Every structure is written in structure tokens, then in C-alpha cells.
Amino acid sequence: MIEVRDLYKDWKEFALNDINLEIEKGEYFVILGPTGAGKTLLLETIAGFYIPDRGEVWIEGDDVTILPPERRRVGFIYQDYSLFPHLNVEQNIEFGLKSRKKSASQDTNRKRVKEIMDWLSISHLANRYPATLSGGEQQKVAIARAIAIEPSILLLDEPLSALDRRTKDYLREELKRVKEEFGITMVHVTHDQTEALVLADRIAVMMKGRIMQVGTPHEIFNKPLNEELADFVGIENVLCGVVRNNVNGIAEIEVGTGGTIFAVSEYPGGAVKVFIRPEDIILSESRGVSSARNEMMGGITELHDIGPLTRVKMDIGLIALITKQSRESLGLRNGDEVCATFKATSVHVVSG
């Protein structure tokens, strides 16, 4: 559906380097990365706002590298919505139709606009102006305007970043509904990891103008390719170790804290790094509470509440993320000795 081949674009102060992507038809594809990674520039290059210095952009089997945006049949939604302040909601949605479907009659355009407003439940806003709408309402109008032209691809640049949590949750569901209803290929840029987890069929992590890893949400958040990616996706437990043995698909790894960690992977001997997500660690008062293969005793050095969760730091180099209910039931305090338990399947190993 969308192919980006060896794309390079230099703005002097920043460059997109050797970007290669394949996005499938009907896929909800998220480009995830920190601020300044080049996500929006890549999206705008796919849209046709920039011509790459080298490389190609293909859409539906056609080379569109030098085609202008209006010839790519692509819808674009910016984070600031970009609604026309002097037009009401109905006129904003109809604007794109007038420019794209010059042969369609005014009655046909208005019928299309009404159908979309009804579908998105914004018909009651038809005569309102953008300045009188909430952020969530403005975003729904922006979505309506984008899909009115029946694009094959919808590009979204941080579309939910300015909204409160409840509105974000609601509009995430609306975006998924748009994809399912219209079969549009969605390419969504964000720095919000929850957003990526909820929406994406696949994710590309971008840093410093490069694509670092592409995979399913599970692969990105549980099997990062290196420590930099692990840190970005919230894997706080990164331990250095050495593989001492491999038996029946289980690697036995001696870590720097003096303990042994078991991982489900045949890994050649030598130095490695071990990644464990903090939420995959279960704390108990003693060993043998769980059937999980990995058990490590350690003392609590720090307890920090984060909303409904508690971050527990231990002197053996592990950090666990548990519920406040678990903390209270265990009666955890600084200095307490606890057992950290986690499955071998929760351990990801990369070359160290």
C-alpha cells in the first residue's frame, strides 16, 4: 500500500536517513518516537509536502515521489486541527469535497457531508464555528473533513496530543471505528506509548531521523533490539550478564548482581544484556509462592506511588511495578526483604 524506499531528506539542521517502510493496505500503522525524532517530517514527506533528496515513495503500486499532495489521494490531520475559523462545521467538511470533486453537484456534496456528520454524531454542530467548539469536537470535525474526500490513506500527526484523557480515550475508539468502517490505511504519528499500544497493528520506532525497529506492539514493548529502545519503551530493568548454559531452549544467565536469570531462548555463550519489564515482576514475602522459574531475593530501597501503581526499587538492581493493593497486602516498607519473581518468557536477551 505504502512503500518508502531508501528515503533521505536533508534540511541542513536535521535529516531523514535511509528510511525504509512497508505499510499494508488497511493497516493502522503508528510511527512512535520522542520529540524531535523526525516523525512529522516523515509523514509530510509521505504526503508530498517535501520531495526527498533521494529515495522513493510508492502508494498503491505507483511511484508518487514527485507528485503534489492533491494527486496522492491522501487525507491529513494535524494536531492543531487546522480548521478554517471563518467557516462553520458543515462548510469546513464540505471544503475538501469542493476542491477534490469538482464534477459533483452541490447537492451530492451536501448529502455526503450530512452522512459523515450523522455517522460521527456531530450533526448538531453543523452551524457552529471552530472557536465555539471543544478540542474533542474540533478533532471530530477534522476527522470528518479528512474522510469526506474518501482518501485511501489517512495521515495523522499527533491528533490527540492536546486533549484531556477522557476525550483521548473516546477519540481513540472513534479512530479505530473509522479504520474498520471505511477500510482506510491509517498512518499515525505520536510520542504517546499508550496511544500506540491501543491503536497500532504495527509500530515503527523512530529516533534521530532513523527508523530503529518495526514490529507488533508486543515486539516493540517486550523485545526491543537494544538498550536505547528498551529505555524508551519503559523497560527499566536492564542487567548485564553472561550466558553460562543452554538446556532445552532455556538460557541460564549469570548477572552482575550475583544471581542467575533464566530466559526462554537459545543464546550463544558470552556477554548479554537482559531486559525485564517492571510490570512483569511479582513481589512476595518468600520464595516458592509462584511457579515462575526466576526468583531473586532483595531489599527494598525505594517506594514511589504513581497513580494506582507503586514503583518498587530493590538493591539487587530490579524495579517492580505493582498495584497499591499489592503493596498494602504485603505491608511493604523501605528495608523489607522480598522475593522478586518473573517468568522466563518475560526475559528478553540481546547481545551485550
C-alpha positions as CSV (number, residue, x, y, z in Angstrom):
1,M,0.0,0.0,0.0
2,I,2.7,2.5,1.1
3,E,6.4,1.9,0.5
4,V,9.2,4.2,1.5
5,R,12.4,3.1,-0.1
6,D,15.9,4.3,1.0
7,L,14.4,7.8,1.6
8,Y,16.9,10.6,2.5
9,K,16.0,14.3,3.0
10,D,18.3,16.9,4.4
11,W,17.1,20.1,6.0
12,K,20.7,21.1,7.0
13,E,19.8,21.2,10.7
14,F,18.1,17.8,10.5
15,A,17.8,14.9,8.1
16,L,15.8,11.8,7.5
17,N,18.2,9.0,6.9
18,D,17.7,5.8,4.9
19,I,14.0,5.3,5.8
20,N,12.6,2.0,4.6
21,L,8.9,1.2,5.4
22,E,6.2,-1.1,4.1
23,I,2.7,-0.3,5.3
24,E,0.0,-2.7,4.4
25,K,-3.5,-1.9,3.0
26,G,-6.0,-1.3,5.8
27,E,-3.3,-1.3,8.5
28,Y,-3.3,1.0,11.4
29,F,0.4,1.9,11.5
30,V,1.9,4.0,14.2
31,I,5.2,5.9,14.0
32,L,6.3,6.3,17.6
33,G,9.2,8.3,18.9
34,P,10.4,11.1,21.2
35,T,10.0,14.8,20.3
36,G,12.4,15.8,17.6
37,A,12.7,12.4,16.1
38,G,11.5,13.5,12.6
39,K,8.1,11.8,12.8
40,T,6.1,14.7,11.4
41,L,8.7,15.4,8.6
42,L,8.5,11.8,7.5
43,L,4.7,12.0,7.5
44,E,4.7,15.2,5.5
45,T,7.2,13.7,3.0
46,I,4.8,10.7,2.5
47,A,2.0,13.3,2.0
48,G,4.0,15.1,-0.7
49,F,4.8,18.3,1.1
50,Y,8.5,17.6,0.7
51,I,10.4,16.0,-2.2
52,P,13.2,13.7,-0.9
53,D,16.8,14.3,-1.9
54,R,16.9,10.6,-2.8
55,G,14.8,7.5,-2.4
56,E,11.2,6.9,-3.4
57,V,7.6,6.9,-2.0
58,W,5.2,4.5,-3.6
59,I,1.4,4.4,-2.9
60,E,-0.8,1.6,-4.3
61,G,1.9,0.4,-6.7
62,D,2.5,3.9,-8.1
63,D,5.7,6.0,-7.7
64,V,4.4,9.2,-6.2
65,T,7.8,10.6,-5.1
66,I,7.5,13.9,-7.1
67,L,3.7,14.1,-7.2
68,P,2.0,17.0,-5.3
69,P,-0.2,16.2,-2.3
70,E,-3.5,16.7,-4.1
71,R,-2.6,13.9,-6.5
72,R,-1.9,11.3,-3.8
73,R,-5.5,10.7,-2.5
74,V,-4.2,11.2,1.0
75,G,-6.1,12.8,3.9
76,F,-4.0,14.7,6.6
77,I,-5.0,15.6,10.1
78,Y,-2.7,17.9,12.1
79,Q,-2.6,18.1,15.9
80,D,-4.0,21.7,15.8
81,Y,-6.9,20.5,13.6
82,S,-6.3,23.4,11.1
83,L,-10.0,24.2,10.7
84,F,-10.9,27.3,8.8
85,P,-12.1,29.8,11.5
86,H,-14.4,31.7,9.1
87,L,-16.3,28.6,8.0
88,N,-18.9,26.7,10.1
89,V,-18.6,23.0,10.7
90,E,-20.6,22.0,7.6
91,Q,-18.6,24.3,5.4
92,N,-15.3,23.1,6.8
93,I,-16.2,19.5,5.9
94,E,-17.5,20.4,2.5
95,F,-14.4,22.4,1.6
96,G,-12.3,19.4,0.7
97,L,-15.1,18.0,-1.4
98,K,-15.4,21.1,-3.5
99,S,-11.7,21.0,-4.3
100,R,-11.4,17.3,-5.0
101,K,-14.8,16.5,-6.6
102,K,-15.3,19.4,-9.0
103,S,-17.7,17.4,-11.1
104,A,-20.0,16.6,-8.2
105,S,-23.1,18.7,-7.7
106,Q,-23.6,20.8,-4.6
107,D,-26.5,18.6,-3.5
108,T,-24.3,15.5,-3.8
109,N,-21.6,17.1,-1.7
110,R,-24.1,18.2,1.0
111,K,-25.5,14.7,1.1
112,R,-22.0,13.3,1.6
113,V,-21.3,15.8,4.4
114,K,-24.6,15.0,6.1
115,E,-23.9,11.3,6.0
116,I,-20.5,11.8,7.6
117,M,-21.8,14.2,10.3
118,D,-24.5,11.7,11.2
119,W,-22.0,8.9,11.4
120,L,-19.7,10.8,13.7
121,S,-22.6,12.2,15.7
122,I,-21.8,15.9,15.0
123,S,-24.8,16.9,13.0
124,H,-25.9,19.2,15.9
125,L,-22.7,21.2,15.4
126,A,-23.3,21.9,11.7
127,N,-23.8,25.7,12.1
128,R,-21.2,26.2,14.8
129,Y,-17.8,27.8,14.2
130,P,-14.5,26.3,15.3
131,A,-13.9,28.8,18.0
132,T,-17.1,27.7,19.8
133,L,-16.1,24.0,19.8
134,S,-14.2,22.0,22.4
135,G,-11.0,20.3,21.4
136,G,-12.7,16.9,21.0
137,E,-15.4,18.4,18.8
138,Q,-12.8,20.2,16.7
139,Q,-10.9,16.9,16.2
140,K,-14.1,15.1,15.2
141,V,-14.7,17.8,12.6
142,A,-11.1,17.5,11.3
143,I,-11.7,13.7,11.0
144,A,-14.9,14.3,9.2
145,R,-13.3,16.7,6.7
146,A,-10.5,14.3,6.1
147,I,-12.7,11.2,5.4
148,A,-15.2,13.2,3.3
149,I,-12.9,13.1,0.3
150,E,-12.7,9.3,0.6
151,P,-9.0,9.0,0.9
152,S,-7.2,5.7,0.6
153,I,-4.8,6.8,3.2
154,L,-5.2,8.9,6.3
155,L,-2.1,10.5,7.8
156,L,-2.5,11.8,11.4
157,D,0.1,14.0,13.1
158,E,-0.2,13.8,16.9
159,P,-4.0,14.1,16.5
160,L,-4.9,13.6,20.2
161,S,-2.0,15.4,21.9
162,A,-3.9,18.5,23.0
163,L,-6.9,16.6,24.5
164,D,-7.7,15.5,28.1
165,R,-7.5,11.9,29.0
166,R,-11.2,11.0,28.7
167,T,-11.6,12.7,25.3
168,K,-8.4,10.9,24.1
169,D,-9.9,7.6,25.2
170,Y,-13.1,8.3,23.3
171,L,-11.4,9.5,20.2
172,R,-9.1,6.6,20.1
173,E,-12.1,4.4,19.7
174,E,-13.5,6.7,17.0
175,L,-10.3,6.4,15.0
176,K,-10.4,2.6,15.2
177,R,-14.1,2.8,14.1
178,V,-13.1,5.0,11.1
179,K,-10.5,2.4,10.1
180,E,-12.9,-0.5,10.3
181,E,-15.8,1.3,8.7
182,F,-14.0,2.8,5.7
183,G,-11.1,0.4,5.4
184,I,-8.7,3.3,5.3
185,T,-5.0,2.8,5.7
186,M,-4.0,4.9,8.8
187,V,-0.5,6.2,9.5
188,H,-0.5,7.9,12.9
189,V,2.4,9.8,14.4
190,T,2.7,10.0,18.2
191,H,5.1,10.2,21.2
192,D,2.3,8.6,23.4
193,Q,3.1,5.0,24.1
194,T,-0.4,4.2,25.4
195,E,-1.8,5.6,22.2
196,A,0.5,3.4,20.1
197,L,-0.4,0.3,22.2
198,V,-4.1,0.8,21.9
199,L,-4.3,1.7,18.2
200,A,-1.5,0.1,16.3
201,D,-1.4,-3.1,14.3
202,R,2.3,-2.4,13.9
203,I,4.7,0.2,15.2
204,A,7.8,1.8,13.8
205,V,10.0,3.4,16.5
206,M,11.8,6.5,15.2
207,M,14.8,8.3,16.7
208,K,17.1,11.0,15.3
209,G,15.7,10.7,11.8
210,R,16.0,7.0,11.6
211,I,13.7,4.0,11.9
212,M,15.1,1.9,14.7
213,Q,12.7,-1.0,14.8
214,V,9.4,-2.1,13.2
215,G,7.1,-4.7,14.8
216,T,3.9,-5.5,16.5
217,P,3.1,-3.7,19.8
218,H,4.2,-6.8,21.7
219,E,7.5,-7.0,19.8
220,I,8.3,-3.3,20.3
221,F,7.4,-3.1,24.0
222,N,8.7,-6.6,25.0
223,K,11.5,-7.3,22.6
224,P,13.4,-4.1,21.8
225,L,16.6,-4.5,19.7
226,N,18.9,-2.5,22.0
227,E,19.2,-0.7,25.3
228,E,18.2,2.7,23.9
229,L,14.9,1.3,22.6
230,A,14.4,-0.6,25.9
231,D,14.7,2.6,27.8
232,F,12.3,4.5,25.5
233,V,9.6,1.9,25.9
234,G,9.8,1.8,29.7
235,I,11.9,-1.3,30.3
236,E,13.6,-0.2,33.5
237,N,15.3,-3.5,34.2
238,V,18.5,-3.8,32.1
239,L,21.0,-6.2,33.6
240,C,24.4,-7.2,32.3
241,G,25.2,-10.9,32.3
242,V,27.0,-13.8,30.8
243,V,25.3,-16.9,29.3
244,R,26.6,-20.0,31.2
245,N,24.4,-22.7,29.8
246,N,21.6,-23.6,27.4
247,V,19.3,-26.5,28.1
248,N,16.1,-27.4,26.3
249,G,15.6,-23.9,25.0
250,I,16.3,-22.2,28.3
251,A,19.3,-19.9,28.7
252,E,21.0,-19.7,32.1
253,I,22.5,-16.3,32.6
254,E,24.7,-15.1,35.4
255,V,24.0,-11.4,36.1
256,G,26.2,-8.8,37.7
257,T,24.3,-8.8,41.0
258,G,25.5,-12.4,41.6
259,G,22.2,-14.0,40.8
260,T,21.1,-16.3,37.9
261,I,18.3,-15.5,35.5
262,F,16.6,-18.0,33.2
263,A,15.3,-16.9,29.8
264,V,13.4,-18.7,27.1
265,S,15.9,-18.5,24.3
266,E,18.8,-20.5,22.9
267,Y,21.6,-17.9,23.2
268,P,25.3,-18.5,22.5
269,G,27.6,-18.1,25.4
270,G,29.1,-14.7,26.0
271,A,28.2,-11.2,27.3
272,V,24.5,-10.3,27.1
273,K,22.0,-7.7,28.3
274,V,18.8,-8.9,30.0
275,F,15.6,-6.8,29.7
276,I,12.6,-7.3,32.0
277,R,9.6,-5.0,32.1
278,P,8.8,-3.8,35.7
279,E,5.2,-4.8,35.5
280,D,6.2,-8.4,34.8
281,I,7.8,-8.8,38.2
282,I,5.7,-10.1,41.1
283,L,6.7,-9.5,44.7
284,S,6.1,-11.8,47.6
285,E,7.4,-12.3,51.1
286,S,9.3,-15.5,50.4
287,R,10.3,-17.9,47.7
288,G,8.1,-20.6,46.3
289,V,4.9,-18.6,46.1
290,S,4.9,-18.8,42.3
291,S,5.8,-21.5,39.7
292,A,7.8,-19.0,37.7
293,R,11.4,-20.1,37.1
294,N,13.1,-16.8,38.2
295,E,13.2,-15.9,41.9
296,M,15.6,-13.3,43.4
297,M,15.6,-12.1,47.0
298,G,16.4,-8.4,47.6
299,G,15.8,-5.5,49.9
300,I,13.5,-2.6,49.1
301,T,15.4,0.8,48.7
302,E,12.6,2.9,47.4
303,L,8.8,3.0,47.2
304,H,7.1,5.6,44.9
305,D,3.4,5.9,44.2
306,I,2.4,6.6,40.6
307,G,-1.3,6.9,40.5
308,P,-2.9,3.5,41.2
309,L,0.6,1.8,41.0
310,T,3.7,1.7,43.1
311,R,7.2,1.6,41.8
312,V,9.4,-0.6,44.0
313,K,13.2,-0.3,43.7
314,M,15.4,-3.1,45.0
315,D,19.0,-3.4,46.0
316,I,19.6,-6.3,43.5
317,G,19.1,-3.9,40.6
318,L,15.5,-4.7,39.9
319,I,12.5,-2.4,39.7
320,A,8.9,-3.7,40.0
321,L,5.6,-2.0,39.2
322,I,2.8,-3.3,41.4
323,T,-0.7,-2.2,42.4
324,K,-1.2,-0.2,45.6
325,Q,-3.4,-3.1,46.7
326,S,-0.5,-5.5,46.4
327,R,1.7,-3.1,48.3
328,E,-0.8,-2.8,51.1
329,S,-1.5,-6.5,51.4
330,L,2.3,-7.2,51.7
331,G,2.8,-4.2,54.0
332,L,5.9,-3.1,52.1
333,R,8.3,-0.7,53.7
334,N,11.8,0.5,52.8
335,G,14.3,-2.0,54.0
336,D,12.0,-5.0,53.8
337,E,13.4,-8.2,52.2
338,V,11.1,-9.5,49.4
339,C,11.3,-12.1,46.6
340,A,11.0,-10.8,43.0
341,T,9.5,-13.5,40.8
342,F,9.2,-13.4,37.0
343,K,8.7,-15.9,34.2
344,A,11.5,-17.0,31.8
345,T,9.2,-15.9,29.0
346,S,9.3,-12.3,30.3
347,V,13.0,-12.1,29.9
348,H,14.4,-10.6,26.6
349,V,18.1,-11.1,25.9
350,V,20.3,-9.2,23.4
351,S,24.0,-9.3,22.8
352,G,25.9,-7.3,25.4
